[in-house]
Amino acid sequence: LDGPDQLPQMLEALDKALDPPVTVKMGILPIFSAANIYTAIEKGFFKAQGLNVELLNFDTAARMTAPLTTGELHAGAGATSAGFFNAIQRGLPLKVVADWNSSVKPPSTLAFVVRKDLADTIKTFADWKGRTVSINATGVFSEILFDMGLKSGGLTAKDVKQVIVPFDQVPIAMSNKSLDVALTNEPFVTMGIDQGFHVRWKDIADLDPGRGYSVILYSPVFVKDNPEAAKRWMLAYLKGVRYYTKALQTKEGKAEIIGILGKYLTVKDPTFYERVIFPYTNPDGYVNAKSVAADLDWYLGSGQVKEKPDLSIIIDNQYVEFAIGKLGKYQ
């Protein structure tokens, strides 16, 4: 600095939107858990930072790994996967940079549902024996939950028929009785309940209270080529998370969030959202490092990941800390 009078000018420059604007392509699952990101977009928090966020829908975060490594995607939101950790072990520096959803405040949006006509029969995880159970993909957190359920019931994979059914297809599969139990997410949990096809049975908090189950990922290309945009994205995101969190505390705020969700998701009826479970995200943004480590250990134990990468390199808190430096700790 040439003089103390330059400090305010520098701080003002940091608050100005990036010019020209930077386009950030983001992979996302179009489910209820994306409420915080949709909120940040609709409230203009990304735009205020000079960011144009383009959302690209995926059915599982595992499919984001390849485009994240090449830079086709700049960021992604979803659970870590075996493919994610294997890519890092191959020398591709993907980053876990923030929390997306967790079960710190149960119930969670991610839940096992049971076909309605079996609700009086399937009471415990042991009752899965001989049943058809679906998850949305293998090599992702859903498979870890499936394994937790089996072990809770004293079962092995040989005791059930595991099938793959995307979250949004669960109500249909329940209606034609091709499933007995399924792991799915909001809004599809409540959708199937309303249609009379299944009942909410157990969620992640019943298996592992406080578990973080999805994160924000950054591409190494994004971090290298647009470091300022990467910091600004996190600032806008945390503003969205905090606005969303506080909005749910009032009738008017919740109505606003419901309106935002109706714009992005297939369900448009506002009364539907009065019955769903709203997702929780850490408003300070820090990822649950213990949960990421537990995921990695499970993939190692199942043989889907062969070598253990260094988590201290994978989890990068600098972007969250930049945002907290601007916003302060959540009150």
QUIPEHU-V618436 format. One line per field, one symbol per residue. phi: phi as a letter, one per 20 degrees, with the letter a starting at -180 (. if undefined). psi: psi as a letter, one per 40 degrees, with the letter a starting at -180 (. if undefined). A space follows every 10 residues. Layout:
phi: ???
psi: ???
This chain:
phi: .eaffefgff ffffefffcf gdedecebef cgfegffgff ffemffgfem ddedececeb fgfegffffe nfdebbcrff bffffffffe neffcedafd bbdgdffdfe bedcggfdge dedcffffgm eecdceadmc ggfffgfgfg ffemdcffec decdcggfef gffffemecd cbebcfefff gfffenebcf dbdgffebgn fecbceddff ffffecffff ffgfffffff gfffffffec ffffffffff fffedfedfg fgffdeeefd cgfenfffff ffffffffff fenfcecefe ffefecefff fffffeenff d
psi: heideedddd ddddeiihhi ihhhhhhihg ideedddddd ddeeddddef hhhhhhhiei ddeeddddde edhdiihaii idddddddde ehgihheiid iifdgiiidh ihihhdeede dgdiddeehe ihhiieiiei dddddddddd ddefiideei hhihhideed dddddefeid iihaiieddd ddddeediih ciaddddghe hheiihiiid dddddgdddd dddddddddd dddddddeei dddddddddd ddddidhehd ddeeeihhih iheeehigdd dddddddddd deedhdihih ddddhheddd dddddddiih .
